[in-house]
Amino acid sequence: MRSFDTWTPATLIPVRPQRLWGAPAVANFAAGALGAGFYLAAAVTAHFRPAPALTLASWLGPALVLAGFLAVATEAGRPLRGPRVLARLSTSWMSRELWAGGAFAVLAAAEFVVPGPGPRLLATLAAAGLVLAQGFMLRRARGVPAWNTPVMPLVSLVSAVVAGTGLLTLADVLAGGTPSGARLFAVIALALGAGIVWLGYVTWYGDEASLSATRALREGGGAIAVVAGGYVFPLLVAAVGLIIPEAARIAAALAGTLMMAAQVQAKALVILQAGLLRPITVPHLRLDRRPS
């Protein structure tokens, strides 16, 4: 009897969630970005605000970063081997994250001993390096299409700045300050620009797998909470504070709180919901079929 062949696409390994990173990784990314972003925001605007804001950022920022490292250490299967990560600076973005975080903590603390622009500039660079390293860690995860996109380092940096600015804004209000019109306008501009970056990321079309993996970042309640709570509402309430000066303090506090909370939500969505492994497929699978 004659045999005949058919060619058909086949999925050898379907899409499935990654299991390497969970809630501790989310805590590391969220706390690290918040602490580094807080210092970045305070350092960049140091000439326009009271010195206590930068003093607070100089110890609270590193404390948040170190808390994030401690959280992710609990997720390691063999935490005693953690120091080995430090020896892979030339090849590992995780190692670079640890070195940048350690340098940031030391340099920020040095400002208490040697006040001046020198340690502040170096600490600022280390804080930026930390959040960029976090972004590149995700960028190099080739098996996770939602992470393996060229814009991921920029998304990480912008997320840190948004969260840190939110914390700085809230801290100023809690300290009794009244945000100026320029401050509120800066919040509006930041929310608008960061929102564009986020929407660009979640609609980035690399391939079908990446578009499918980022669906959780575009659809559902969590996705709406990030866009509305993290960008739209802060922009609107800051605009209200700009128009009605009597409401400026309440508007700034609400905007800052929303900016922080939404970035934590975004980190959780990216790690836990969009962290889907790329399927293994064969576009043409030859099947030899013989009549019985």
KESE-831272 format. One record per residue (C-alpha): residue in one letter; residue number from 0; x, y, z. Coordinates in Angstrom, 2 decimals. Each point is the difference from the previous one (the first is absolute). Example, Ala and Ser with C-alpha at 12.3 -4.5 7.8 and 13.67 -1.06 7.14 Angstrom:
residues 2
<residu:A&num:0&east:12.30&north:-4.50&up:7.80> $
<residu:S&num:1&east:1.37&north:3.44&up:-0.66> $
This chain:
residues 292
<residu:M&num:0&east:0.00&north:0.00&up:0.00> $
<residu:R&num:1&east:1.20&north:3.58&up:-0.76> $
<residu:S&num:2&east:0.93&north:2.30&up:2.89> $
<residu:F&num:3&east:-0.62&north:3.76&up:-0.06> $
<residu:D&num:4&east:1.42&north:2.94&up:1.94> $
<residu:T&num:5&east:-1.62&north:3.00&up:1.67> $
<residu:W&num:6&east:1.67&north:3.15&up:1.32> $
<residu:T&num:7&east:-1.57&north:1.79&up:2.95> $
<residu:P&num:8&east:1.17&north:2.49&up:2.68> $
<residu:A&num:9&east:0.42&north:-1.50&up:3.46> $
<residu:T&num:10&east:0.54&north:1.39&up:3.49> $
<residu:L&num:11&east:2.48&north:-2.16&up:1.84> $
<residu:I&num:12&east:-0.07&north:1.97&up:3.28> $
<residu:P&num:13&east:-2.98&north:2.35&up:0.57> $
<residu:V&num:14&east:0.03&north:3.39&up:1.69> $
<residu:R&num:15&east:0.41&north:-0.32&up:3.75> $
<residu:P&num:16&east:0.82&north:2.39&up:2.88> $
<residu:Q&num:17&east:3.59&north:0.38&up:1.10> $
<residu:R&num:18&east:0.58&north:-1.35&up:3.52> $
<residu:L&num:19&east:3.41&north:1.47&up:0.81> $
<residu:W&num:20&east:-1.24&north:3.36&up:1.29> $
<residu:G&num:21&east:-2.99&north:0.58&up:2.24> $
<residu:A&num:22&east:-1.16&north:2.47&up:2.63> $
<residu:P&num:23&east:3.52&north:0.54&up:1.48> $
<residu:A&num:24&east:1.25&north:1.05&up:-3.43> $
<residu:V&num:25&east:-2.90&north:2.43&up:-0.29> $
<residu:A&num:26&east:0.96&north:1.42&up:3.40> $
<residu:N&num:27&east:3.60&north:0.42&up:-1.14> $
<residu:F&num:28&east:-0.90&north:1.76&up:-3.23> $
<residu:A&num:29&east:-2.61&north:2.19&up:1.69> $
<residu:A&num:30&east:2.03&north:0.96&up:3.10> $
<residu:G&num:31&east:3.21&north:0.46&up:-1.96> $
<residu:A&num:32&east:-1.66&north:2.24&up:-2.59> $
<residu:L&num:33&east:-1.79&north:1.99&up:2.70> $
<residu:G&num:34&east:3.15&north:0.56&up:2.05> $
<residu:A&num:35&east:2.25&north:0.85&up:-2.94> $
<residu:G&num:36&east:-2.69&north:2.12&up:-1.63> $
<residu:F&num:37&east:-0.60&north:1.89&up:3.24> $
<residu:Y&num:38&east:3.66&north:0.94&up:0.19> $
<residu:L&num:39&east:0.13&north:0.90&up:-3.69> $
<residu:A&num:40&east:-3.01&north:2.30&up:0.33> $
<residu:A&num:41&east:1.35&north:1.62&up:3.17> $
<residu:A&num:42&east:3.51&north:0.48&up:-1.42> $
<residu:V&num:43&east:-1.15&north:1.44&up:-3.32> $
<residu:T&num:44&east:-2.30&north:2.51&up:1.73> $
<residu:A&num:45&east:2.31&north:0.71&up:2.95> $
<residu:H&num:46&east:0.47&north:3.63&up:-1.03> $
<residu:F&num:47&east:-3.74&north:0.63&up:0.06> $
<residu:R&num:48&east:-1.02&north:-1.55&up:3.31> $
<residu:P&num:49&east:1.05&north:0.00&up:3.69> $
<residu:A&num:50&east:3.05&north:-2.07&up:0.94> $
<residu:P&num:51&east:-1.98&north:-2.42&up:2.26> $
<residu:A&num:52&east:-1.53&north:-1.61&up:-3.10> $
<residu:L&num:53&east:3.39&north:-1.12&up:-1.26> $
<residu:T&num:54&east:1.05&north:-1.01&up:3.51> $
<residu:L&num:55&east:-3.04&north:-2.26&up:0.23> $
<residu:A&num:56&east:0.71&north:-1.47&up:-3.43> $
<residu:S&num:57&east:3.64&north:-0.63&up:0.95> $
<residu:W&num:58&east:-0.94&north:-2.57&up:2.63> $
<residu:L&num:59&east:-3.50&north:-1.15&up:-1.01> $
<residu:G&num:60&east:0.99&north:-0.59&up:-3.63> $
<residu:P&num:61&east:2.85&north:-2.44&up:0.83> $
<residu:A&num:62&east:-2.15&north:-1.62&up:2.70> $
<residu:L&num:63&east:-2.68&north:-0.83&up:-2.56> $
<residu:V&num:64&east:2.60&north:-1.36&up:-2.43> $
<residu:L&num:65&east:1.56&north:-2.23&up:2.66> $
<residu:A&num:66&east:-3.46&north:-1.18&up:1.08> $
<residu:G&num:67&east:-0.63&north:-1.04&up:-3.60> $
<residu:F&num:68&east:3.25&north:-1.96&up:-0.09> $
<residu:L&num:69&east:-0.93&north:-1.72&up:3.25> $
<residu:A&num:70&east:-3.40&north:-0.95&up:-1.40> $
<residu:V&num:71&east:1.40&north:-1.57&up:-3.14> $
<residu:A&num:72&east:2.64&north:-1.84&up:2.04> $
<residu:T&num:73&east:-2.80&north:-1.96&up:1.66> $
<residu:E&num:74&east:-0.99&north:-1.32&up:-3.41> $
<residu:A&num:75&east:3.42&north:-1.42&up:-0.82> $
<residu:G&num:76&east:0.22&north:-3.78&up:0.18> $
<residu:R&num:77&east:3.50&north:0.20&up:1.50> $
<residu:P&num:78&east:0.36&north:3.44&up:1.59> $
<residu:L&num:79&east:3.45&north:-0.82&up:1.42> $
<residu:R&num:80&east:1.26&north:-0.03&up:-3.57> $
<residu:G&num:81&east:-1.22&north:3.54&up:-0.51> $
<residu:P&num:82&east:3.49&north:1.55&up:0.29> $
<residu:R&num:83&east:0.95&north:-1.85&up:-3.19> $
<residu:V&num:84&east:-2.27&north:2.34&up:-1.91> $
<residu:L&num:85&east:2.31&north:2.89&up:0.88> $
<residu:A&num:86&east:2.86&north:-1.67&up:-1.87> $
<residu:R&num:87&east:-1.85&north:0.06&up:-3.33> $
<residu:L&num:88&east:0.02&north:3.73&up:-0.60> $
<residu:S&num:89&east:1.21&north:-0.36&up:-3.59> $
<residu:T&num:90&east:-2.77&north:-2.36&up:-1.08> $
<residu:S&num:91&east:-3.00&north:0.31&up:2.33> $
<residu:W&num:92&east:-2.45&north:2.87&up:0.25> $
<residu:M&num:93&east:-1.07&north:-1.37&up:3.37> $
<residu:S&num:94&east:3.56&north:0.46&up:1.19> $
<residu:R&num:95&east:0.03&north:3.54&up:-1.38> $
<residu:E&num:96&east:-3.24&north:0.72&up:1.82> $
<residu:L&num:97&east:1.54&north:-1.13&up:3.30> $
<residu:W&num:98&east:3.17&north:2.02&up:-0.54> $
<residu:A&num:99&east:-1.96&north:3.10&up:-1.01> $
<residu:G&num:100&east:-2.32&north:-0.38&up:3.00> $
<residu:G&num:101&east:2.93&north:-0.42&up:2.38> $
<residu:A&num:102&east:1.81&north:3.00&up:-1.49> $
<residu:F&num:103&east:-3.16&north:2.07&up:0.26> $
<residu:A&num:104&east:-0.43&north:-0.84&up:3.69> $
<residu:V&num:105&east:3.63&north:0.85&up:0.81> $
<residu:L&num:106&east:0.08&north:3.21&up:-2.03> $
<residu:A&num:107&east:-3.33&north:1.25&up:1.33> $
<residu:A&num:108&east:1.23&north:-0.62&up:3.55> $
<residu:A&num:109&east:3.27&north:1.76&up:-0.81> $
<residu:E&num:110&east:-1.94&north:3.21&up:-0.55> $
<residu:F&num:111&east:-0.62&north:0.16&up:3.75> $
<residu:V&num:112&east:3.76&north:-0.07&up:0.59> $
<residu:V&num:113&east:1.22&north:2.01&up:-3.00> $
<residu:P&num:114&east:-2.83&north:2.31&up:-1.08> $
<residu:G&num:115&east:0.28&north:1.40&up:-3.48> $
<residu:P&num:116&east:-0.69&north:-0.62&up:-3.67> $
<residu:G&num:117&east:2.66&north:-2.70&up:-0.43> $
<residu:P&num:118&east:-1.56&north:-2.87&up:1.98> $
<residu:R&num:119&east:-3.47&north:1.13&up:-1.11> $
<residu:L&num:120&east:0.91&north:-0.23&up:-3.68> $
<residu:L&num:121&east:1.55&north:-3.44&up:0.43> $
<residu:A&num:122&east:-2.97&north:-1.22&up:2.04> $
<residu:T&num:123&east:-2.35&north:1.30&up:-2.69> $
<residu:L&num:124&east:1.89&north:-1.90&up:-2.68> $
<residu:A&num:125&east:-0.03&north:-3.16&up:2.12> $
<residu:A&num:126&east:-3.77&north:0.33&up:0.58> $
<residu:A&num:127&east:-0.59&north:0.37&up:-3.73> $
<residu:G&num:128&east:2.30&north:-2.95&up:-0.66> $
<residu:L&num:129&east:-2.00&north:-2.13&up:2.43> $
<residu:V&num:130&east:-3.36&north:0.49&up:-1.71> $
<residu:L&num:131&east:1.56&north:-0.35&up:-3.47> $
<residu:A&num:132&east:1.58&north:-3.29&up:1.10> $
<residu:Q&num:133&east:-3.43&north:-1.21&up:1.11> $
<residu:G&num:134&east:-1.33&north:0.86&up:-3.42> $
<residu:F&num:135&east:2.83&north:-1.77&up:-1.79> $
<residu:M&num:136&east:-0.52&north:-3.10&up:2.16> $
<residu:L&num:137&east:-3.47&north:-0.26&up:-1.47> $
<residu:R&num:138&east:1.17&north:1.04&up:-3.46> $
<residu:R&num:139&east:2.45&north:-2.91&up:-0.15> $
<residu:A&num:140&east:-2.62&north:-2.61&up:0.97> $
<residu:R&num:141&east:-0.35&north:-1.35&up:-3.53> $
<residu:G&num:142&east:-2.45&north:-2.67&up:1.01> $
<residu:V&num:143&east:-2.57&north:2.54&up:1.26> $
<residu:P&num:144&east:-1.23&north:2.07&up:-2.96> $
<residu:A&num:145&east:-1.76&north:2.66&up:2.12> $
<residu:W&num:146&east:3.34&north:0.79&up:1.67> $
<residu:N&num:147&east:2.31&north:-0.48&up:-2.95> $
<residu:T&num:148&east:-0.81&north:3.33&up:-1.69> $
<residu:P&num:149&east:2.40&north:2.87&up:-0.83> $
<residu:V&num:150&east:-2.02&north:2.55&up:1.98> $
<residu:M&num:151&east:0.17&north:-1.89&up:3.32> $
<residu:P&num:152&east:2.98&north:1.93&up:1.47> $
<residu:L&num:153&east:-1.73&north:3.29&up:-0.80> $
<residu:V&num:154&east:-3.24&north:-1.30&up:1.56> $
<residu:S&num:155&east:1.93&north:-0.93&up:3.15> $
<residu:L&num:156&east:1.66&north:3.41&up:0.28> $
<residu:V&num:157&east:-3.20&north:1.95&up:-0.62> $
<residu:S&num:158&east:-1.91&north:-2.18&up:2.49> $
<residu:A&num:159&east:2.60&north:0.77&up:2.68> $
<residu:V&num:160&east:-0.19&north:3.73&up:-0.66> $
<residu:V&num:161&east:-3.80&north:-0.03&up:0.17> $
<residu:A&num:162&east:-0.09&north:-1.99&up:3.25> $
<residu:G&num:163&east:2.80&north:2.05&up:1.55> $
<residu:T&num:164&east:-1.63&north:3.29&up:-0.98> $
<residu:G&num:165&east:-3.23&north:-1.25&up:1.53> $
<residu:L&num:166&east:1.74&north:-0.79&up:3.29> $
<residu:L&num:167&east:1.83&north:3.33&up:-0.02> $
<residu:T&num:168&east:-3.24&north:1.90&up:-0.67> $
<residu:L&num:169&east:-1.78&north:-1.81&up:2.81> $
<residu:A&num:170&east:2.92&north:0.53&up:2.39> $
<residu:D&num:171&east:0.00&north:3.73&up:-0.69> $
<residu:V&num:172&east:-3.71&north:0.25&up:0.81> $
<residu:L&num:173&east:0.34&north:-2.07&up:3.18> $
<residu:A&num:174&east:2.86&north:2.28&up:1.08> $
<residu:G&num:175&east:-2.36&north:2.96&up:-0.23> $
<residu:G&num:176&east:1.07&north:1.37&up:-3.36> $
<residu:T&num:177&east:-2.34&north:1.43&up:-2.60> $
<residu:P&num:178&east:0.89&north:-1.02&up:-3.56> $
<residu:S&num:179&east:0.65&north:2.86&up:-2.37> $
<residu:G&num:180&east:-1.62&north:0.38&up:-3.37> $
<residu:A&num:181&east:3.28&north:-1.02&up:-1.65> $
<residu:R&num:182&east:0.08&north:-3.19&up:2.08> $
<residu:L&num:183&east:-3.53&north:-0.95&up:-0.98> $
<residu:F&num:184&east:0.70&north:0.79&up:-3.64> $
<residu:A&num:185&east:3.04&north:-2.30&up:0.19> $
<residu:V&num:186&east:-2.23&north:-2.78&up:1.34> $
<residu:I&num:187&east:-2.39&north:0.53&up:-2.91> $
<residu:A&num:188&east:2.82&north:-0.11&up:-2.55> $
<residu:L&num:189&east:1.52&north:-3.09&up:1.60> $
<residu:A&num:190&east:-3.31&north:-1.86&up:0.12> $
<residu:L&num:191&east:-0.64&north:0.80&up:-3.65> $
<residu:G&num:192&east:3.45&north:-0.99&up:-1.21> $
<residu:A&num:193&east:0.17&north:-3.16&up:2.12> $
<residu:G&num:194&east:-3.46&north:-1.02&up:-1.13> $
<residu:I&num:195&east:1.13&north:0.21&up:-3.63> $
<residu:V&num:196&east:3.02&north:-2.19&up:0.79> $
<residu:W&num:197&east:-2.20&north:-2.60&up:1.73> $
<residu:L&num:198&east:-2.53&north:-0.12&up:-2.81> $
<residu:G&num:199&east:2.81&north:-0.31&up:-2.50> $
<residu:Y&num:200&east:1.34&north:-2.98&up:1.92> $
<residu:V&num:201&east:-3.27&north:-1.89&up:0.38> $
<residu:T&num:202&east:-0.83&north:0.47&up:-3.69> $
<residu:W&num:203&east:3.52&north:-0.78&up:-1.22> $
<residu:Y&num:204&east:-0.34&north:-2.54&up:-2.78> $
<residu:G&num:205&east:3.10&north:-2.17&up:-0.08> $
<residu:D&num:206&east:-1.70&north:-3.21&up:-1.06> $
<residu:E&num:207&east:-3.23&north:-1.85&up:0.66> $
<residu:A&num:208&east:1.35&north:-1.53&up:3.22> $
<residu:S&num:209&east:0.92&north:3.37&up:1.50> $
<residu:L&num:210&east:-3.32&north:1.56&up:-0.99> $
<residu:S&num:211&east:-1.85&north:-2.91&up:1.59> $
<residu:A&num:212&east:2.13&north:0.08&up:3.17> $
<residu:T&num:213&east:-0.61&north:3.71&up:0.57> $
<residu:R&num:214&east:-3.78&north:-0.38&up:-0.28> $
<residu:A&num:215&east:-0.25&north:-0.01&up:3.80> $
<residu:L&num:216&east:1.61&north:3.45&up:-0.07> $
<residu:R&num:217&east:-2.61&north:1.35&up:-2.40> $
<residu:E&num:218&east:-3.20&north:-1.70&up:1.14> $
<residu:G&num:219&east:-1.71&north:-0.59&up:3.32> $
<residu:G&num:220&east:-0.33&north:1.82&up:3.28> $
<residu:G&num:221&east:3.70&north:-0.02&up:0.80> $
<residu:A&num:222&east:0.92&north:1.63&up:-3.30> $
<residu:I&num:223&east:-2.68&north:2.66&up:0.48> $
<residu:A&num:224&east:1.26&north:0.68&up:3.53> $
<residu:V&num:225&east:3.53&north:0.64&up:-1.26> $
<residu:V&num:226&east:-1.03&north:2.39&up:-2.78> $
<residu:A&num:227&east:-2.78&north:1.79&up:1.87> $
<residu:G&num:228&east:1.56&north:0.00&up:3.46> $
<residu:G&num:229&east:3.59&north:0.52&up:-1.05> $
<residu:Y&num:230&east:-0.30&north:2.54&up:-2.78> $
<residu:V&num:231&east:-3.49&north:1.34&up:-0.70> $
<residu:F&num:232&east:-1.19&north:0.74&up:3.55> $
<residu:P&num:233&east:3.31&north:1.54&up:1.20> $
<residu:L&num:234&east:-0.05&north:2.26&up:-3.05> $
<residu:L&num:235&east:-3.59&north:1.04&up:0.66> $
<residu:V&num:236&east:0.31&north:0.61&up:3.76> $
<residu:A&num:237&east:3.25&north:1.93&up:-0.50> $
<residu:A&num:238&east:-1.81&north:2.13&up:-2.57> $
<residu:V&num:239&east:-2.74&north:0.64&up:2.57> $
<residu:G&num:240&east:2.63&north:1.07&up:2.52> $
<residu:L&num:241&east:1.54&north:2.27&up:-2.60> $
<residu:I&num:242&east:-3.33&north:1.66&up:-0.74> $
<residu:I&num:243&east:-1.21&north:0.12&up:3.63> $
<residu:P&num:244&east:2.96&north:0.90&up:2.26> $
<residu:E&num:245&east:-2.04&north:-0.74&up:3.14> $
<residu:A&num:246&east:-0.15&north:-3.65&up:-1.09> $
<residu:A&num:247&east:3.69&north:-0.24&up:-0.90> $
<residu:R&num:248&east:1.11&north:-1.95&up:3.07> $
<residu:I&num:249&east:-2.78&north:-2.57&up:-0.21> $
<residu:A&num:250&east:0.49&north:-0.34&up:-3.76> $
<residu:A&num:251&east:3.76&north:-0.49&up:0.38> $
<residu:A&num:252&east:-0.41&north:-2.60&up:2.75> $
<residu:L&num:253&east:-2.56&north:-1.95&up:-2.02> $
<residu:A&num:254&east:2.06&north:0.20&up:-3.19> $
<residu:G&num:255&east:3.15&north:-1.20&up:1.79> $
<residu:T&num:256&east:-1.79&north:-2.92&up:1.64> $
<residu:L&num:257&east:-1.56&north:-1.11&up:-3.29> $
<residu:M&num:258&east:3.31&north:0.23&up:-1.84> $
<residu:M&num:259&east:1.70&north:-2.28&up:2.52> $
<residu:A&num:260&east:-2.81&north:-2.53&up:0.25> $
<residu:A&num:261&east:-0.42&north:-0.31&up:-3.77> $
<residu:Q&num:262&east:3.69&north:-0.73&up:-0.54> $
<residu:V&num:263&east:-0.13&north:-2.82&up:2.55> $
<residu:Q&num:264&east:-3.02&north:-1.34&up:-1.85> $
<residu:A&num:265&east:1.86&north:0.29&up:-3.31> $
<residu:K&num:266&east:2.96&north:-1.96&up:1.37> $
<residu:A&num:267&east:-2.32&north:-2.76&up:1.21> $
<residu:L&num:268&east:-1.73&north:-0.22&up:-3.37> $
<residu:V&num:269&east:3.25&north:-0.12&up:-1.94> $
<residu:I&num:270&east:1.60&north:-2.68&up:2.19> $
<residu:L&num:271&east:-2.97&north:-2.17&up:0.93> $
<residu:Q&num:272&east:-2.55&north:0.43&up:-2.80> $
<residu:A&num:273&east:2.08&north:0.82&up:-3.07> $
<residu:G&num:274&east:2.84&north:-2.34&up:1.01> $
<residu:L&num:275&east:-0.97&north:-2.68&up:-2.50> $
<residu:L&num:276&east:2.63&north:-2.22&up:-1.58> $
<residu:R&num:277&east:0.23&north:0.00&up:-3.78> $
<residu:P&num:278&east:-1.64&north:-3.07&up:-1.54> $
<residu:I&num:279&east:2.17&north:-2.46&up:-1.90> $
<residu:T&num:280&east:-1.54&north:-0.60&up:-3.41> $
<residu:V&num:281&east:0.91&north:-1.71&up:-3.22> $
<residu:P&num:282&east:-1.49&north:1.82&up:-2.99> $
<residu:H&num:283&east:-0.06&north:-3.08&up:-2.22> $
<residu:L&num:284&east:-0.21&north:-3.46&up:1.47> $
<residu:R&num:285&east:0.09&north:-2.87&up:-2.47> $
<residu:L&num:286&east:-2.29&north:-2.89&up:0.79> $
<residu:D&num:287&east:0.29&north:-3.23&up:-1.89> $
<residu:R&num:288&east:-3.38&north:-1.61&up:-0.21> $
<residu:R&num:289&east:-0.63&north:-3.49&up:-1.27> $
<residu:P&num:290&east:-3.36&north:-1.55&up:-0.59> $
<residu:S&num:291&east:-0.72&north:-2.89&up:2.29> $
